[in-house]
Amino acid sequence: MPHRDGMPSMRPIVDGMRLAGAALIITAPFAQADVKRHEFMPDSLRGSWATGAGACGKPDDTIVITDKTYATSQARCTVDFVSETAGETGPIFSARLLCTPNGEATPKTQSRILWPKNQGHLSIGGSFDDLQDYALCPSK
């Protein structure tokens, strides 16, 4: 639309710049997380993990993680894939598992969050709301 003096109006351009600026301000605080996908459980997660040092060796309180398995007293799982996302204090892993509960023949898909807390400590759960702390059992 021409301005009163016959020159084209700058209003559409200015409005477009305002809209673009507002979009940048709104989206700037949100960083996009990079997710790495692994075929195997990372080395740092492998081993026998128990709910406490005294629980090592007790099947009901122990989870055994290898490169392609996640085993508890209730089920044996095969690792489908593991996603790694950067967290504030280090990586957070999410494993997609194909689990066969004891006494059943058909595997079921499950997901587990595995969140390393510090050397020899790991939180594991189906969601962030039900994470349980585990300690790495000494190697035999």
N, CA, C and O atoms as CSV, one atom per row, in Angstrom:
chain,resi,resn,atom,element,x,y,z
A,1,MET,N,N,0.857,-1.165,0.000
A,1,MET,CA,C,0.000,0.000,0.000
A,1,MET,C,C,0.905,1.231,0.000
A,1,MET,O,O,1.802,1.341,0.836
A,2,PRO,N,N,0.671,2.169,-0.948
A,2,PRO,CA,C,1.507,3.362,-1.016
A,2,PRO,C,C,1.233,4.293,0.161
A,2,PRO,O,O,0.124,4.356,0.692
A,3,HIS,N,N,2.267,5.003,0.543
A,3,HIS,CA,C,2.187,6.013,1.588
A,3,HIS,C,C,1.586,7.267,0.981
A,3,HIS,O,O,1.408,7.341,-0.235
A,4,ARG,N,N,1.272,8.249,1.804
A,4,ARG,CA,C,0.648,9.483,1.308
A,4,ARG,C,C,1.485,10.175,0.251
A,4,ARG,O,O,0.932,10.806,-0.650
A,5,ASP,N,N,2.817,10.074,0.337
A,5,ASP,CA,C,3.645,10.794,-0.637
A,5,ASP,C,C,3.937,9.968,-1.885
A,5,ASP,O,O,4.781,10.353,-2.695
A,6,GLY,N,N,3.234,8.810,-2.055
A,6,GLY,CA,C,3.390,7.996,-3.251
A,6,GLY,C,C,4.457,6.926,-3.125
A,6,GLY,O,O,4.565,6.063,-3.997
A,7,MET,N,N,5.246,6.959,-2.066
A,7,MET,CA,C,6.295,5.959,-1.850
A,7,MET,C,C,5.663,4.700,-1.228
A,7,MET,O,O,4.666,4.808,-0.513
A,8,PRO,N,N,6.230,3.508,-1.491
A,8,PRO,CA,C,5.690,2.294,-0.887
A,8,PRO,C,C,5.841,2.345,0.643
A,8,PRO,O,O,6.813,2.886,1.171
A,9,SER,N,N,4.869,1.777,1.320
A,9,SER,CA,C,4.888,1.765,2.782
A,9,SER,C,C,5.862,0.702,3.288
A,9,SER,O,O,5.959,-0.380,2.711
A,10,MET,N,N,6.570,1.009,4.349
A,10,MET,CA,C,7.508,0.080,4.982
A,10,MET,C,C,6.824,-0.760,6.061
A,10,MET,O,O,7.438,-1.655,6.643
A,11,ARG,N,N,5.557,-0.467,6.321
A,11,ARG,CA,C,4.849,-1.137,7.421
A,11,ARG,C,C,4.858,-2.672,7.317
A,11,ARG,O,O,5.122,-3.327,8.325
A,12,PRO,N,N,4.583,-3.283,6.140
A,12,PRO,CA,C,4.616,-4.748,6.083
A,12,PRO,C,C,5.996,-5.313,6.432
A,12,PRO,O,O,6.086,-6.363,7.067
A,13,ILE,N,N,7.049,-4.643,6.034
A,13,ILE,CA,C,8.407,-5.108,6.330
A,13,ILE,C,C,8.684,-4.995,7.822
A,13,ILE,O,O,9.218,-5.926,8.426
A,14,VAL,N,N,8.329,-3.877,8.413
A,14,VAL,CA,C,8.537,-3.671,9.847
A,14,VAL,C,C,7.723,-4.680,10.654
A,14,VAL,O,O,8.224,-5.245,11.625
A,15,ASP,N,N,6.476,-4.907,10.259
A,15,ASP,CA,C,5.645,-5.890,10.962
A,15,ASP,C,C,6.258,-7.291,10.871
A,15,ASP,O,O,6.250,-8.039,11.848
A,16,GLY,N,N,6.783,-7.638,9.707
A,16,GLY,CA,C,7.425,-8.940,9.528
A,16,GLY,C,C,8.661,-9.077,10.408
A,16,GLY,O,O,8.911,-10.146,10.965
A,17,MET,N,N,9.439,-7.996,10.537
A,17,MET,CA,C,10.627,-8.027,11.384
A,17,MET,C,C,10.231,-8.177,12.854
A,17,MET,O,O,10.897,-8.890,13.605
A,18,ARG,N,N,9.161,-7.514,13.263
A,18,ARG,CA,C,8.685,-7.647,14.644
A,18,ARG,C,C,8.272,-9.088,14.929
A,18,ARG,O,O,8.599,-9.634,15.982
A,19,LEU,N,N,7.558,-9.698,13.998
A,19,LEU,CA,C,7.097,-11.067,14.164
A,19,LEU,C,C,8.290,-12.023,14.263
A,19,LEU,O,O,8.303,-12.912,15.115
A,20,ALA,N,N,9.275,-11.846,13.409
A,20,ALA,CA,C,10.467,-12.700,13.442
A,20,ALA,C,C,11.224,-12.514,14.755
A,20,ALA,O,O,11.695,-13.489,15.341
A,21,GLY,N,N,11.342,-11.294,15.212
A,21,GLY,CA,C,12.014,-11.024,16.490
A,21,GLY,C,C,11.283,-11.666,17.656
A,21,GLY,O,O,11.914,-12.230,18.550
A,22,ALA,N,N,9.962,-11.586,17.652
A,22,ALA,CA,C,9.180,-12.200,18.725
A,22,ALA,C,C,9.353,-13.717,18.715
A,22,ALA,O,O,9.441,-14.333,19.777
A,23,ALA,N,N,9.404,-14.324,17.538
A,23,ALA,CA,C,9.587,-15.771,17.440
A,23,ALA,C,C,10.946,-16.178,17.997
A,23,ALA,O,O,11.054,-17.211,18.659
A,24,LEU,N,N,11.984,-15.388,17.741
A,24,LEU,CA,C,13.307,-15.690,18.282
A,24,LEU,C,C,13.319,-15.594,19.800
A,24,LEU,O,O,13.913,-16.439,20.470
A,25,ILE,N,N,12.678,-14.590,20.340
A,25,ILE,CA,C,12.642,-14.412,21.791
A,25,ILE,C,C,11.900,-15.570,22.447
A,25,ILE,O,O,12.323,-16.061,23.494
A,26,ILE,N,N,10.817,-16.005,21.853
A,26,ILE,CA,C,10.016,-17.087,22.431
A,26,ILE,C,C,10.768,-18.414,22.385
A,26,ILE,O,O,10.705,-19.178,23.348
A,27,THR,N,N,11.473,-18.709,21.304
A,27,THR,CA,C,12.116,-20.015,21.155
A,27,THR,C,C,13.546,-20.052,21.659
A,27,THR,O,O,14.093,-21.145,21.803
A,28,ALA,N,N,14.173,-18.941,21.932
A,28,ALA,CA,C,15.578,-18.910,22.336
A,28,ALA,C,C,15.895,-19.740,23.570
A,28,ALA,O,O,16.919,-20.423,23.563
A,29,PRO,N,N,15.085,-19.730,24.637
A,29,PRO,CA,C,15.471,-20.488,25.831
A,29,PRO,C,C,15.395,-22.008,25.675
A,29,PRO,O,O,15.910,-22.731,26.528
A,30,PHE,N,N,14.774,-22.505,24.624
A,30,PHE,CA,C,14.591,-23.930,24.466
A,30,PHE,C,C,15.658,-24.496,23.541
A,30,PHE,O,O,15.675,-24.217,22.342
A,31,ALA,N,N,16.546,-25.294,24.118
A,31,ALA,CA,C,17.593,-25.925,23.321
A,31,ALA,C,C,17.101,-27.284,22.848
A,31,ALA,O,O,16.387,-27.986,23.565
A,32,GLN,N,N,17.485,-27.637,21.658
A,32,GLN,CA,C,17.099,-28.938,21.133
A,32,GLN,C,C,18.120,-29.967,21.613
A,32,GLN,O,O,19.325,-29.768,21.458
A,33,ALA,N,N,17.642,-31.057,22.189
A,33,ALA,CA,C,18.523,-32.097,22.709
A,33,ALA,C,C,18.976,-33.006,21.578
A,33,ALA,O,O,18.179,-33.419,20.737
A,34,ASP,N,N,20.266,-33.309,21.571
A,34,ASP,CA,C,20.792,-34.281,20.628
A,34,ASP,C,C,20.689,-35.650,21.265
A,34,ASP,O,O,21.045,-35.830,22.429
A,35,VAL,N,N,20.207,-36.601,20.512
A,35,VAL,CA,C,20.055,-37.963,21.011
A,35,VAL,C,C,20.953,-38.872,20.178
A,35,VAL,O,O,20.872,-38.891,18.950
A,36,LYS,N,N,21.809,-39.624,20.865
A,36,LYS,CA,C,22.649,-40.621,20.198
A,36,LYS,C,C,22.001,-41.979,20.416
A,36,LYS,O,O,21.540,-42.285,21.516
A,37,ARG,N,N,21.968,-42.769,19.393
A,37,ARG,CA,C,21.345,-44.087,19.488
A,37,ARG,C,C,22.437,-45.155,19.417
A,37,ARG,O,O,23.294,-45.133,18.534
A,38,HIS,N,N,22.384,-46.093,20.374
A,38,HIS,CA,C,23.378,-47.156,20.460
A,38,HIS,C,C,22.704,-48.514,20.259
A,38,HIS,O,O,21.541,-48.702,20.615
A,39,GLU,N,N,23.442,-49.440,19.691
A,39,GLU,CA,C,22.951,-50.809,19.504
A,39,GLU,C,C,23.149,-51.632,20.777
A,39,GLU,O,O,22.427,-52.599,21.018
A,40,PHE,N,N,24.136,-51.238,21.591
A,40,PHE,CA,C,24.492,-51.976,22.795
A,40,PHE,C,C,24.410,-51.079,24.027
A,40,PHE,O,O,24.435,-49.854,23.912
A,41,MET,N,N,24.311,-51.693,25.207
A,41,MET,CA,C,24.413,-50.942,26.456
A,41,MET,C,C,25.834,-50.392,26.546
A,41,MET,O,O,26.790,-51.125,26.293
A,42,PRO,N,N,25.990,-49.133,26.897
A,42,PRO,CA,C,27.339,-48.565,27.042
A,42,PRO,C,C,28.123,-49.305,28.144
A,42,PRO,O,O,27.536,-49.829,29.091
A,43,ASP,N,N,29.429,-49.334,28.005
A,43,ASP,CA,C,30.299,-50.010,28.969
A,43,ASP,C,C,30.045,-49.532,30.396
A,43,ASP,O,O,30.091,-50.327,31.335
A,44,SER,N,N,29.779,-48.241,30.562
A,44,SER,CA,C,29.607,-47.666,31.907
A,44,SER,C,C,28.372,-48.212,32.633
A,44,SER,O,O,28.262,-48.060,33.849
A,45,LEU,N,N,27.440,-48.846,31.907
A,45,LEU,CA,C,26.223,-49.381,32.517
A,45,LEU,C,C,26.300,-50.886,32.772
A,45,LEU,O,O,25.439,-51.446,33.451
A,46,ARG,N,N,27.315,-51.534,32.236
A,46,ARG,CA,C,27.404,-52.986,32.323
A,46,ARG,C,C,27.892,-53.438,33.701
A,46,ARG,O,O,28.765,-52.820,34.310
A,47,GLY,N,N,27.298,-54.531,34.166
A,47,GLY,CA,C,27.692,-55.103,35.446
A,47,GLY,C,C,26.471,-55.538,36.229
A,47,GLY,O,O,25.349,-55.504,35.722
A,48,SER,N,N,26.695,-55.949,37.466
A,48,SER,CA,C,25.600,-56.320,38.371
A,48,SER,C,C,25.333,-55.132,39.279
A,48,SER,O,O,26.247,-54.597,39.907
A,49,TRP,N,N,24.086,-54.731,39.341
A,49,TRP,CA,C,23.656,-53.571,40.121
A,49,TRP,C,C,22.654,-54.035,41.181
A,49,TRP,O,O,21.737,-54.800,40.880
A,50,ALA,N,N,22.829,-53.578,42.401
A,50,ALA,CA,C,21.938,-53.980,43.489
A,50,ALA,C,C,21.426,-52.741,44.219
A,50,ALA,O,O,22.005,-51.658,44.134
A,51,THR,N,N,20.320,-52.939,44.940
A,51,THR,CA,C,19.693,-51.824,45.654
A,51,THR,C,C,20.539,-51.322,46.821
A,51,THR,O,O,20.232,-50.277,47.396
A,52,GLY,N,N,21.564,-52.024,47.167
A,52,GLY,CA,C,22.504,-51.608,48.212
A,52,GLY,C,C,23.672,-52.576,48.234
A,52,GLY,O,O,23.585,-53.668,47.671
A,53,ALA,N,N,24.765,-52.188,48.880
A,53,ALA,CA,C,25.959,-53.037,48.897
A,53,ALA,C,C,25.658,-54.411,49.490
A,53,ALA,O,O,26.201,-55.410,49.019
A,54,GLY,N,N,24.811,-54.485,50.507
A,54,GLY,CA,C,24.469,-55.756,51.127
A,54,GLY,C,C,23.557,-56.617,50.280
A,54,GLY,O,O,23.373,-57.797,50.579
A,55,ALA,N,N,22.982,-56.056,49.232
A,55,ALA,CA,C,22.037,-56.797,48.387
A,55,ALA,C,C,22.715,-57.479,47.207
A,55,ALA,O,O,22.066,-58.226,46.474
A,56,CYS,N,N,24.004,-57.237,47.011
A,56,CYS,CA,C,24.705,-57.885,45.901
A,56,CYS,C,C,24.607,-59.394,46.052
A,56,CYS,O,O,24.862,-59.938,47.127
A,57,GLY,N,N,24.239,-60.063,44.975
A,57,GLY,CA,C,24.096,-61.509,45.003
A,57,GLY,C,C,22.693,-61.979,45.341
A,57,GLY,O,O,22.377,-63.152,45.144
A,58,LYS,N,N,21.843,-61.092,45.844
A,58,LYS,CA,C,20.456,-61.457,46.114
A,58,LYS,C,C,19.651,-61.239,44.832
A,58,LYS,O,O,19.505,-60.095,44.402
A,59,PRO,N,N,19.130,-62.285,44.214
A,59,PRO,CA,C,18.465,-62.160,42.909
A,59,PRO,C,C,17.319,-61.144,42.868
A,59,PRO,O,O,17.144,-60.454,41.864
A,60,ASP,N,N,16.545,-61.047,43.939
A,60,ASP,CA,C,15.397,-60.131,43.918
A,60,ASP,C,C,15.803,-58.664,43.946
A,60,ASP,O,O,14.999,-57.796,43.606
A,61,ASP,N,N,17.033,-58.378,44.343
A,61,ASP,CA,C,17.498,-56.997,44.472
A,61,ASP,C,C,18.581,-56.633,43.468
A,61,ASP,O,O,19.202,-55.577,43.584
A,62,THR,N,N,18.815,-57.500,42.479
A,62,THR,CA,C,19.929,-57.305,41.554
A,62,THR,C,C,19.454,-57.247,40.102
A,62,THR,O,O,18.557,-57.982,39.689
A,63,ILE,N,N,20.076,-56.366,39.355
A,63,ILE,CA,C,19.878,-56.269,37.906
A,63,ILE,C,C,21.236,-56.511,37.264
A,63,ILE,O,O,22.230,-55.901,37.657
A,64,VAL,N,N,21.278,-57.403,36.275
A,64,VAL,CA,C,22.520,-57.701,35.575
A,64,VAL,C,C,22.410,-57.146,34.154
A,64,VAL,O,O,21.500,-57.497,33.403
A,65,ILE,N,N,23.355,-56.274,33.805
A,65,ILE,CA,C,23.356,-55.622,32.489
A,65,ILE,C,C,24.619,-56.038,31.739
A,65,ILE,O,O,25.732,-55.898,32.245
A,66,THR,N,N,24.426,-56.554,30.516
A,66,THR,CA,C,25.544,-56.839,29.624
A,66,THR,C,C,25.359,-55.990,28.363
A,66,THR,O,O,24.500,-55.109,28.321
A,67,ASP,N,N,26.157,-56.258,27.354
A,67,ASP,CA,C,26.051,-55.462,26.131
A,67,ASP,C,C,24.667,-55.547,25.492
A,67,ASP,O,O,24.168,-54.544,24.981
A,68,LYS,N,N,24.027,-56.744,25.510
A,68,LYS,CA,C,22.729,-56.919,24.843
A,68,LYS,C,C,21.642,-57.491,25.753
A,68,LYS,O,O,20.578,-57.870,25.264
A,69,THR,N,N,21.887,-57.564,27.080
A,69,THR,CA,C,20.857,-58.096,27.973
A,69,THR,C,C,20.683,-57.212,29.208
A,69,THR,O,O,21.586,-56.495,29.638
A,70,TYR,N,N,19.476,-57.306,29.748
A,70,TYR,CA,C,19.081,-56.638,30.988
A,70,TYR,C,C,18.250,-57.685,31.713
A,70,TYR,O,O,17.146,-58.014,31.278
A,71,ALA,N,N,18.775,-58.211,32.822
A,71,ALA,CA,C,18.109,-59.334,33.479
A,71,ALA,C,C,17.792,-59.017,34.934
A,71,ALA,O,O,18.620,-58.475,35.666
A,72,THR,N,N,16.570,-59.369,35.337
A,72,THR,CA,C,16.135,-59.250,36.725
A,72,THR,C,C,15.611,-60.618,37.154
A,72,THR,O,O,15.595,-61.564,36.366
A,73,SER,N,N,15.185,-60.710,38.410
A,73,SER,CA,C,14.615,-61.985,38.869
A,73,SER,C,C,13.248,-62.239,38.221
A,73,SER,O,O,12.775,-63.376,38.222
A,74,GLN,N,N,12.607,-61.208,37.669
A,74,GLN,CA,C,11.281,-61.359,37.069
A,74,GLN,C,C,11.305,-61.595,35.556
A,74,GLN,O,O,10.368,-62.177,35.010
A,75,ALA,N,N,12.369,-61.150,34.872
A,75,ALA,CA,C,12.391,-61.257,33.409
A,75,ALA,C,C,13.822,-61.160,32.871
A,75,ALA,O,O,14.727,-60.626,33.512
A,76,ARG,N,N,13.972,-61.694,31.685
A,76,ARG,CA,C,15.230,-61.548,30.952
A,76,ARG,C,C,14.903,-60.748,29.692
A,76,ARG,O,O,13.979,-61.080,28.951
A,77,CYS,N,N,15.675,-59.696,29.469
A,77,CYS,CA,C,15.391,-58.778,28.361
A,77,CYS,C,C,16.552,-58.716,27.387
A,77,CYS,O,O,17.717,-58.831,27.768
A,78,THR,N,N,16.210,-58.531,26.130
A,78,THR,CA,C,17.193,-58.281,25.080
A,78,THR,C,C,17.141,-56.794,24.758
A,78,THR,O,O,16.062,-56.212,24.654
A,79,VAL,N,N,18.298,-56.192,24.604
A,79,VAL,CA,C,18.377,-54.767,24.285
A,79,VAL,C,C,18.063,-54.566,22.808
A,79,VAL,O,O,18.747,-55.114,21.944
A,80,ASP,N,N,17.036,-53.788,22.520
A,80,ASP,CA,C,16.705,-53.420,21.146
A,80,ASP,C,C,17.610,-52.256,20.730
A,80,ASP,O,O,18.317,-52.332,19.724
A,81,PHE,N,N,17.576,-51.178,21.522
A,81,PHE,CA,C,18.491,-50.054,21.319
A,81,PHE,C,C,18.524,-49.219,22.593
A,81,PHE,O,O,17.663,-49.347,23.464
A,82,VAL,N,N,19.538,-48.361,22.681
A,82,VAL,CA,C,19.711,-47.460,23.821
A,82,VAL,C,C,19.886,-46.047,23.279
A,82,VAL,O,O,20.715,-45.804,22.402
A,83,SER,N,N,19.091,-45.114,23.814
A,83,SER,CA,C,19.216,-43.696,23.438
A,83,SER,C,C,19.977,-42.972,24.529
A,83,SER,O,O,19.725,-43.181,25.716
A,84,GLU,N,N,20.903,-42.124,24.130
A,84,GLU,CA,C,21.699,-41.331,25.062
A,84,GLU,C,C,21.393,-39.854,24.841
A,84,GLU,O,O,21.511,-39.341,23.728
A,85,THR,N,N,21.000,-39.185,25.912
A,85,THR,CA,C,20.698,-37.757,25.862
A,85,THR,C,C,21.576,-37.048,26.884
A,85,THR,O,O,21.765,-37.542,27.995
A,86,ALA,N,N,22.102,-35.910,26.515
A,86,ALA,CA,C,22.931,-35.138,27.450
A,86,ALA,C,C,22.051,-34.578,28.556
A,86,ALA,O,O,21.013,-33.972,28.291
A,87,GLY,N,N,22.473,-34.784,29.793
A,87,GLY,CA,C,21.790,-34.228,30.954
A,87,GLY,C,C,22.664,-33.158,31.589
A,87,GLY,O,O,23.801,-32.946,31.168
A,88,GLU,N,N,22.144,-32.501,32.578
A,88,GLU,CA,C,22.877,-31.423,33.247
A,88,GLU,C,C,24.144,-31.941,33.918
A,88,GLU,O,O,25.158,-31.242,33.938
A,89,THR,N,N,24.102,-33.169,34.476
A,89,THR,CA,C,25.245,-33.717,35.194
A,89,THR,C,C,25.925,-34.861,34.458
A,89,THR,O,O,26.838,-35.488,34.997
A,90,GLY,N,N,25.493,-35.139,33.239
A,90,GLY,CA,C,26.061,-36.230,32.460
A,90,GLY,C,C,24.984,-36.880,31.621
A,90,GLY,O,O,23.843,-36.418,31.602
A,91,PRO,N,N,25.340,-37.955,30.923
A,91,PRO,CA,C,24.360,-38.585,30.026
A,91,PRO,C,C,23.238,-39.281,30.782
A,91,PRO,O,O,23.420,-39.761,31.901
A,92,ILE,N,N,22.075,-39.324,30.145
A,92,ILE,CA,C,20.925,-40.080,30.625
A,92,ILE,C,C,20.570,-41.053,29.509
A,92,ILE,O,O,20.450,-40.663,28.348
A,93,PHE,N,N,20.406,-42.310,29.866
A,93,PHE,CA,C,20.138,-43.346,28.877
A,93,PHE,C,C,18.701,-43.847,29.005
A,93,PHE,O,O,18.141,-43.917,30.099
A,94,SER,N,N,18.126,-44.191,27.864
A,94,SER,CA,C,16.805,-44.811,27.823
A,94,SER,C,C,16.943,-46.055,26.961
A,94,SER,O,O,17.303,-45.972,25.787
A,95,ALA,N,N,16.657,-47.203,27.550
A,95,ALA,CA,C,16.807,-48.470,26.827
A,95,ALA,C,C,15.442,-49.009,26.423
A,95,ALA,O,O,14.514,-49.067,27.229
A,96,ARG,N,N,15.343,-49.397,25.173
A,96,ARG,CA,C,14.149,-50.112,24.703
A,96,ARG,C,C,14.496,-51.591,24.773
A,96,ARG,O,O,15.460,-52.051,24.161
A,97,LEU,N,N,13.692,-52.326,25.531
A,97,LEU,CA,C,13.977,-53.725,25.815
A,97,LEU,C,C,12.858,-54.628,25.327
A,97,LEU,O,O,11.691,-54.236,25.329
A,98,LEU,N,N,13.208,-55.831,24.911
A,98,LEU,CA,C,12.239,-56.869,24.579
A,98,LEU,C,C,12.361,-57.906,25.688
A,98,LEU,O,O,13.314,-58.684,25.718
A,99,CYS,N,N,11.382,-57.912,26.606
A,99,CYS,CA,C,11.470,-58.710,27.830
A,99,CYS,C,C,10.528,-59.907,27.801
A,99,CYS,O,O,9.371,-59.809,27.391
A,100,THR,N,N,11.053,-61.022,28.245
A,100,THR,CA,C,10.249,-62.219,28.409
A,100,THR,C,C,10.137,-62.483,29.908
A,100,THR,O,O,11.097,-62.933,30.534
A,101,PRO,N,N,8.967,-62.203,30.484
A,101,PRO,CA,C,8.781,-62.471,31.914
A,101,PRO,C,C,8.907,-63.968,32.196
A,101,PRO,O,O,8.572,-64.794,31.348
A,102,ASN,N,N,9.388,-64.312,33.386
A,102,ASN,CA,C,9.519,-65.717,33.774
A,102,ASN,C,C,8.176,-66.418,33.613
A,102,ASN,O,O,7.139,-65.910,34.038
A,103,GLY,N,N,8.213,-67.584,32.997
A,103,GLY,CA,C,7.004,-68.376,32.832
A,103,GLY,C,C,6.164,-67.998,31.628
A,103,GLY,O,O,5.123,-68.609,31.391
A,104,GLU,N,N,6.592,-67.006,30.864
A,104,GLU,CA,C,5.838,-66.604,29.667
A,104,GLU,C,C,6.685,-66.831,28.423
A,104,GLU,O,O,7.913,-66.884,28.499
A,105,ALA,N,N,6.036,-66.962,27.299
A,105,ALA,CA,C,6.749,-67.216,26.050
A,105,ALA,C,C,6.852,-65.986,25.157
A,105,ALA,O,O,7.771,-65.876,24.346
A,106,THR,N,N,5.908,-65.064,25.308
A,106,THR,CA,C,5.858,-63.911,24.416
A,106,THR,C,C,6.582,-62.712,25.017
A,106,THR,O,O,6.241,-62.263,26.112
A,107,PRO,N,N,7.588,-62.188,24.299
A,107,PRO,CA,C,8.279,-61.000,24.811
A,107,PRO,C,C,7.386,-59.759,24.767
A,107,PRO,O,O,6.497,-59.639,23.924
A,108,LYS,N,N,7.648,-58.853,25.689
A,108,LYS,CA,C,6.916,-57.585,25.759
A,108,LYS,C,C,7.924,-56.450,25.692
A,108,LYS,O,O,9.020,-56.542,26.245
A,109,THR,N,N,7.543,-55.384,25.013
A,109,THR,CA,C,8.410,-54.223,24.918
A,109,THR,C,C,8.321,-53.415,26.200
A,109,THR,O,O,7.229,-53.136,26.697
A,110,GLN,N,N,9.474,-53.042,26.730
A,110,GLN,CA,C,9.560,-52.179,27.904
A,110,GLN,C,C,10.629,-51.137,27.675
A,110,GLN,O,O,11.530,-51.323,26.857
A,111,SER,N,N,10.525,-50.046,28.397
A,111,SER,CA,C,11.560,-49.010,28.370
A,111,SER,C,C,12.076,-48.808,29.781
A,111,SER,O,O,11.314,-48.876,30.745
A,112,ARG,N,N,13.358,-48.561,29.899
A,112,ARG,CA,C,13.977,-48.281,31.189
A,112,ARG,C,C,14.872,-47.068,31.055
A,112,ARG,O,O,15.640,-46.946,30.101
A,113,ILE,N,N,14.762,-46.166,32.028
A,113,ILE,CA,C,15.688,-45.044,32.139
A,113,ILE,C,C,16.839,-45.512,32.996
A,113,ILE,O,O,16.634,-46.114,34.050
A,114,LEU,N,N,18.049,-45.239,32.548
A,114,LEU,CA,C,19.260,-45.578,33.292
A,114,LEU,C,C,20.061,-44.276,33.419
A,114,LEU,O,O,20.582,-43.752,32.435
A,115,TRP,N,N,20.146,-43.775,34.636
A,115,TRP,CA,C,20.727,-42.457,34.865
A,115,TRP,C,C,21.919,-42.580,35.805
A,115,TRP,O,O,21.744,-42.679,37.020
A,116,PRO,N,N,23.144,-42.574,35.249
A,116,PRO,CA,C,24.329,-42.633,36.096
A,116,PRO,C,C,24.408,-41.393,36.998
A,116,PRO,O,O,24.323,-40.261,36.522
A,117,LYS,N,N,24.570,-41.625,38.292
A,117,LYS,CA,C,24.625,-40.524,39.260
A,117,LYS,C,C,26.065,-40.129,39.565
A,117,LYS,O,O,26.403,-38.946,39.558
A,118,ASN,N,N,26.897,-41.101,39.828
A,118,ASN,CA,C,28.332,-40.894,40.016
A,118,ASN,C,C,28.985,-42.266,39.888
A,118,ASN,O,O,28.304,-43.253,39.609
A,119,GLN,N,N,30.278,-42.334,40.087
A,119,GLN,CA,C,31.002,-43.586,39.904
A,119,GLN,C,C,30.376,-44.700,40.761
A,119,GLN,O,O,30.360,-44.611,41.989
A,120,GLY,N,N,29.869,-45.734,40.107
A,120,GLY,CA,C,29.336,-46.881,40.815
A,120,GLY,C,C,27.908,-46.738,41.312
A,120,GLY,O,O,27.431,-47.591,42.061
A,121,HIS,N,N,27.208,-45.667,40.906
A,121,HIS,CA,C,25.809,-45.474,41.308
A,121,HIS,C,C,24.961,-45.116,40.098
A,121,HIS,O,O,25.362,-44.327,39.243
A,122,LEU,N,N,23.785,-45.716,40.051
A,122,LEU,CA,C,22.914,-45.595,38.888
A,122,LEU,C,C,21.466,-45.601,39.362
A,122,LEU,O,O,21.105,-46.369,40.253
A,123,SER,N,N,20.639,-44.749,38.769
A,123,SER,CA,C,19.200,-44.781,39.042
A,123,SER,C,C,18.520,-45.431,37.852
A,123,SER,O,O,18.823,-45.108,36.704
A,124,ILE,N,N,17.589,-46.361,38.129
A,124,ILE,CA,C,16.904,-47.110,37.081
A,124,ILE,C,C,15.405,-47.086,37.350
A,124,ILE,O,O,14.970,-47.221,38.494
A,125,GLY,N,N,14.615,-46.913,36.290
A,125,GLY,CA,C,13.165,-46.960,36.441
A,125,GLY,C,C,12.458,-46.894,35.110
A,125,GLY,O,O,13.070,-46.642,34.071
A,126,GLY,N,N,11.158,-47.125,35.156
A,126,GLY,CA,C,10.338,-47.050,33.952
A,126,GLY,C,C,10.024,-45.619,33.554
A,126,GLY,O,O,9.696,-45.351,32.398
A,127,SER,N,N,10.124,-44.690,34.514
A,127,SER,CA,C,9.920,-43.266,34.257
A,127,SER,C,C,10.741,-42.484,35.284
A,127,SER,O,O,11.293,-43.066,36.218
A,128,PHE,N,N,10.817,-41.182,35.108
A,128,PHE,CA,C,11.558,-40.366,36.067
A,128,PHE,C,C,10.873,-40.350,37.433
A,128,PHE,O,O,11.511,-40.057,38.444
A,129,ASP,N,N,9.590,-40.660,37.464
A,129,ASP,CA,C,8.848,-40.662,38.729
A,129,ASP,C,C,9.118,-41.897,39.584
A,129,ASP,O,O,8.866,-41.871,40.788
A,130,ASP,N,N,9.622,-42.972,38.993
A,130,ASP,CA,C,9.838,-44.186,39.791
A,130,ASP,C,C,11.279,-44.696,39.744
A,130,ASP,O,O,11.519,-45.901,39.819
A,131,LEU,N,N,12.228,-43.778,39.619
A,131,LEU,CA,C,13.638,-44.179,39.615
A,131,LEU,C,C,14.036,-44.736,40.977
A,131,LEU,O,O,13.621,-44.222,42.015
A,132,GLN,N,N,14.845,-45.793,40.958
A,132,GLN,CA,C,15.366,-46.391,42.185
A,132,GLN,C,C,16.887,-46.414,42.074
A,132,GLN,O,O,17.434,-46.681,41.004
A,133,ASP,N,N,17.560,-46.136,43.176
A,133,ASP,CA,C,19.019,-46.098,43.181
A,133,ASP,C,C,19.612,-47.492,43.300
A,133,ASP,O,O,19.120,-48.336,44.048
A,134,TYR,N,N,20.687,-47.713,42.541
A,134,TYR,CA,C,21.430,-48.972,42.555
A,134,TYR,C,C,22.904,-48.676,42.694
A,134,TYR,O,O,23.394,-47.628,42.271
A,135,ALA,N,N,23.609,-49.634,43.302
A,135,ALA,CA,C,25.061,-49.551,43.425
A,135,ALA,C,C,25.686,-50.695,42.633
A,135,ALA,O,O,25.126,-51.790,42.571
A,136,LEU,N,N,26.835,-50.444,42.032
A,136,LEU,CA,C,27.535,-51.461,41.263
A,136,LEU,C,C,28.131,-52.490,42.224
A,136,LEU,O,O,28.840,-52.136,43.166
A,137,CYS,N,N,27.838,-53.751,41.979
A,137,CYS,CA,C,28.375,-54.814,42.820
A,137,CYS,C,C,29.831,-55.090,42.409
A,137,CYS,O,O,30.189,-54.956,41.239
A,138,PRO,N,N,30.656,-55.473,43.378
A,138,PRO,CA,C,32.040,-55.799,43.043
A,138,PRO,C,C,32.105,-56.992,42.090
A,138,PRO,O,O,31.279,-57.901,42.166
A,139,SER,N,N,33.087,-56.982,41.198
A,139,SER,CA,C,33.278,-58.112,40.264
A,139,SER,C,C,33.755,-59.316,41.039
A,139,SER,O,O,34.480,-59.195,42.026
A,140,LYS,N,N,33.338,-60.484,40.576
A,140,LYS,CA,C,33.768,-61.724,41.238
A,140,LYS,C,C,35.005,-62.266,40.605
A,140,LYS,O,O,35.512,-63.304,41.030
